[in-house]
Amino acid sequence: MTTQIPLAERLRPKNLDDFIGQNHLVGKGMPLRNMIESGSFPSIILWGPPGVGKTTLAQILAQSVQRPFHFLSAIEAGVKDLRDIIQSAKGLFPPILFIDEIHRFNKTQQDALLGAVEKGRISLIGATTENPSFEINSALISRCQVIVLEQHTPEHLKEILNRAFETDPWLSSQKIQLKETDHFIKFSGGDARKLLNLLEAVVFSIQGEKKKFITNALIEKVAANNFSRYDKSGEQHYDVISAFIKSIRGSDPQAAVYWLARMIHGGEDPKFIARRMLILASEDIGNANPTAMILANNTFQAVHQVGMPESRIILSQCAIYLACSSKSNSSYLAIDLALEEVRKNPNLEVPLHLRNSPTKLMKEMGYGEGYLYAHHYENNFVKQAFLPKELENFEFFTPGKNPREQEMKQFLNQRWGNKSNEPK
């Protein structure tokens, strides 16, 4: 038994009861489930990584209200396609327009949607893997509700894998023994579609064998052979950008330029590449070289203004500079350590001497009393407590072992004394 319909499409859920994952949205009493069950919803933007159910949820929404459903891919559609659908919208029941990868629409295309969305001539469902704040104009976002989808957990992926063998007639007929499945989870990267595509490829690879066993070694072999092509819409999009970022983090400009070329050749959005370098400049370089963030931000702005193909040169310059820069993740570690403490103790009291005291009553209660104004003292510094009492002497920031942050360490030691500089 064979079929032309891909396994991932055959297993696409038709209703919420079959939908796996996104419990914060489609669980009992959750907002998206309430919209679907009520049959009424605003224009929405579904934001999340590939293969987490954005298209499936859009189709389930459309079925729940039994209205005309139009599907457009932002990669292929133009303004004319939008206007044709908008002009055909008549009557009391506006059609649903689903736009996949809506972040790839340019400003003119996005503007063409504004009036129809605002007047209710269409109900827009946009799907995007990119932060809407960066890629979708603010006027359109203000007319939509942004719904954030999460990456599938390993547990969700295992459930999807088991359901595939339980419900798909073709898979059931193969009489396969699943000896190992860990690499299905590893290579899918939280993407259900990638998981099912890999599963299908693995099964095809052993169809001619009498005894069909699936092992991690087989999964890895098939994954290497079947997912080597760069696909900006999903498959290797995240694998190649990961290799690019790790090459820069590892100070290898040769590898960084190679992976950059892979993305450019594959048609990757240059703004996506520039944005990831901007994040890296803070996360992995930070105060070891503050100029890195300035250059990365200028690169992001220049890519917006220049466009391709010239932007390839700007991206290359930035990637090489970042790869050759000193590295430090101390700022990244510091904020995550601080957030961890806040999650454990979210309501520690602000010390009285640091509190604002705009009223007489507050002053009488001791607000601001004992605060020492740093500029009244030598070197514009005076020792006093700035953390809640429970976190006294807690050190979130540990200077990295690079020249610039060692200067920061020396500065801090001169003022606060020679502390251990290790988080406690």
N, C-alpha and C positions, 0 to 999 in steps of 0.2 A: 504493500500500500504506500503510495507516494502522493504528494500534494505540491502544488505550485505556490500555495499560500504559506509564507514563513511561519514558523512555530510561534514567534512572538505575537504575530497578528492573530493567529488562531486562538491563542490563549488570552487575548485582550478581554478584561472583565466587561460584562454588559450591564452590571448593576453594582451598587455599593456593597452588597453582601458578599460579592466575589472579589472585591477590591482588597488588596493586601498593602498595608503600610499607611502612612499619613493619618494615624489615629487621632492626632491633635486637630484634624480638619474634618474627618469623615466618621469618627466614632460617634456613639450615641450622644445626642445633645450638642455636638460640635457644630461650628458655624457653617461649614460647607455642606454638611449633611442637612442641616436645617434649610438652607437655600434650596437644595435639590428636592427635599420632601415637600416644601411649601410651593414649589413651582414658580418661585419669584426670586430674581436675583439682579443685582446691578451689573454694569460692565465691570469686568474683573481682569487683572493681570496675574497669571500663575507663574511664579518665579521659583525655579529650582533646578538642580542639576539634571543631566540627561537620564532618561529611563526611570523616572520616579512616578509617572502617571499623569502628566499634564494633559496630553491629548486624550487619554482615556477619561479623565474627569470631565473634560469639555464635552465629550460625546455623551456621557451619562447625564450631564446637565441638560444638553439639548433634548435627549429622549424624555427627560422628566417633564418638560414643558410642551413637547410635541409641536415645536415651531420649525420653520424651515432652517436648515443648517448649512452654512457655507464654509468651506475649508480653503484657506489660502496659505501658501508658504511665502514668507517674506523674501526668500532668496529668489523666487521666480515671479512673483506678482508685481504689478505696477499700479500707478494711480488709476489708470483706466479700469483695471479689474475691480478696484475699490468702488469707483463711481458707478459701474454697472450694477453692482450688488446693492449699493445705497439707493440708486434710482428705481430698482425693482421692488424696494421695500414699500409695501402698501398695506392699508388696513390697520386694525387695532392690535394685531399680533406681530410685532417686529421680528425679523429673522435674527438668528444668532450667527455672528461672523467670528469664526475661529481663525486667528492668524498665528501660525507657528513661527517661532524665532522673530517675534515682532521687533526685537532690538535691532534687526538688520534693516528695517525701514528707515529711509532718510527723513529729514525734517519735512519735506514736501509731502511725502507719503503719509507721515503721521498727522500732519495738519489736515489732510483730506478726510481724516476720520473724525475730527473734533466736532464739527457741527452735527453730524449724524448721531454721534454718541450723546452729545449734550441734549439734543431734542428727542432722544429715545427712538429714532428711526431704526436703529439697530442695537442689539445687545452684543457688545464686544467681549470676546474672551481672547486675550493675548497670552501666548506662552513664551517664556524667555529663560535662558540659562544665565543671563547677565543681570547685574544689579540695575533695576529699572531707573534708579536715581541718576545713573550715568548715561544710559542709552535711550531712554524714552523721555520726550520733552515734558516739562512740568505741567503744561496745560492739559495734556492727555492723561497724565497720572492723576491729576486732581479730579478727573471725571470717572476714575476707576477705583476699585478696591483692590489693593495688592495683597495677594495670598501667597504665603511662603511655604513651599514644599520642601521636605527634608530628604536627604539621601537615604536609601534603603539600608537598614541594619543587616548584619549577617543573618539574624534570625528571620527577617522578612525574606531574604534571598533563599534561604533553605526552604521556607514555606512555599515560595514560588516554584522552586525546583521540584519539590515533592508533588505539588499540584499538577505540574506538567506531566509527570509519569502516571498520576492517578486519572487524569481527565482526557489526555490526548490519545485518540485511538491509534495513531501511527506509532507514537512512542511505546504504547502498551504492547503493540504487536512485535516489537523488536526483541523482546525477552532479554533485556540487558541486566547485568549484575553491576550495581553501583558499589564498587569496592572502596573507592575514595571520592570525596566531593570537595575537599577543602580548596582546591585550586579553582573550582568554579567560582567560589566566593572571592578568592584573591584576585582573579583576572577580570572579574566583572566590575570591580570598583564601585559597588553600590548601585549599578545600573541594571535594572531588570531586563531591558531589551538586550543589552550586551550579554547578560547571563544566558538568555534563551537562544540567542544567535550562536553562542559558543557551544551550548548543549547540542544544538542541531548539527553543528559542524562536527562535533565529536562523534555523534551517532552515525553520521554519514561516513566518517572515516573508518568505521568498523563494520559496515553493513555486509561486506562479503565474507566475514569471518563466521565460523560455526559457533564458537563460544565468544560471547560479547561481554568483555569486562571494561569498566571505566575506572582508571586509576589517575592519580595526580600527575604521574609522568606523561600519560597520554593526553590529559587536558593541557599540560604545559606545551607539549609538542604541537598540538593542533592550534593552540592560541598563538604560538609564534608564527605559524604558517598562514593563519587566516586573518590576523589583525595587524599586519605590518603596514598597510596603506593608510596614510594620514587622511582622516575624514573630519573636516571642520565641524560637521553637524553632530558628531557623537563619538564614534569608536575610539580613535586615538587622540582625539582633541585633548583630553586631560592627561593621557600618557606622555605626549610629546611636550606639552607645556611643563609637566612635572620634571621631565629630563632637562629641559631648558633651565628651569629655576635651580635645580640641584647642581647643574654644571656651573652656574654663576656663583652659587653658594660655595661650591668646592673650588672656586678660583681657577677654573679651566676655560679661558676665553676661546680656545679652539673648538671645544665641544659646544660651548654656548652659541657660537656663530653657526655651527652645523645645524643644531636643533632650531635655531632661528630661521635658517634657510629652509628647513623642512616645513615649518609653519607658513612661511611666505609663499613657497611653491604650492602648498596645499590650499592657498586662498584664505588663510586665517585673517580675521579682522585685526588690522594693525593696532587699533585702539585697545583691544583686549591684551595684546602683547605688552604694549606700553604701560597699561594699568598694572599688570602683574609685576613689571620691573619697578614701578613706583612703590608697590607694597614691599617688594624685596628690599628696596633701598632703605626702608625703615626697619623691617623685621630682621634682616641678616647683616646689615652694615651699620645702620644707626649712627651713634655718636663716635664710632671709630673713624668715620669720615662723613660729617654732615653734608658736605658738598654733593655726595652721591644722591641724596634726596632732591636737591635743587636741580641737578642734571636730569634725573628721572622725571621730575615734574615738568621741566622744560621740554623733555622729549615727548611727554604725553600731549602737551599743548601744541608742539610743532607737528606731530602726526595728525592732529585735528585740522591744522591749517594747510598742510602740504599735500597729504594724501599719497596714494601709491602711484607710480613705483618708487618715487624719490624717497619716501619714508623708510624704505629698506636701509638706506645709508644712515639715517638718524637712529634707527633702532639698533643697527650694528654698532655704531659708535657708543651708544649707551650701554649695550650688553657687554662690550669689551671693557669699558671703564669700570662697570660694576664688578665684573669678574676679577679685574686686577686691583680692586680696592681692598683695604683692610676690612676684616669682618668682625661683627659683634652682634649678638642677639640679646644683649643685656636689657634693652628697653622692653623687648618682647617678653622676656622672663619676668621683668619687674611688674608689668601691668597684670600678667596672668597670676603671679603670686599675690598681688594686692586684691585682685578679683576673687581669688580663692578665699582669702581672709574675710572679705566682705560677705561672700555667700555663707560662710560659717557664722559670722557675727555681723549681721547687716545693720544693726542699730546702736553701735557704740556711741557714747556721748561725745559731742565736741567739747573739748576742755573749755572751761568758763572764760579763760583769758583770751581765747581765740574767737569767741562769739561776738557777733555784731550787737551794738547797744544803741539803737537809734532813739529809744524812749527813756524817760526818767525811771520808770518801773524796772526796766531791764538793767539799768545802771545800778539801781538799789539792790537788785538780785545778784550783782557781782559780774554781770556780763562785761567782758572786756577788761576786767580789773586784773592788773598785774602784767598786761601785755607790754612787751619791750619793743620799741620801734627801732628796727635794725639800723636805720640811717643815722641814728643819734650816737652810734658807737663806732669805735675804730674799725677800719676795714669794712664798714657797713654790716657788721655781724655781732650778734650777742647770743650766747647759748640760752635756749629755753625749749620747753617741750611743745612739739607740734602734733604729735600723734595722740590718740586716746590712751588713757592710762594703761589699759589692758595690752596695748601693743608697744609699750615703752621700750625703746632700744631695738625694736624689730627693724631689720634691714631688708627692704624689698629690692633695692638696686645694688647690684654687685658690679663694679667697673670691670670691663673686659681687659685682657692682657694685650693691649695695643697702645701705641704712644698717646693718642688723644685721650682715651679713657684713663690711662695712668696719670695724665695731668689732672683729670677730674678727681681721681682718687687722692692725689696729693693735695688738691684744693680742699677736699672734704676732711682729710686727716689734719690739715693745718687748723681747721676750725672746730672740728668735733672730736679730735683726738684720734689716735691710731687704733680704730676698731678692727674687728676681724674681717669686715666686708663679706661675710658669708651669711646667707639667709638662715634664720633660726627656726 
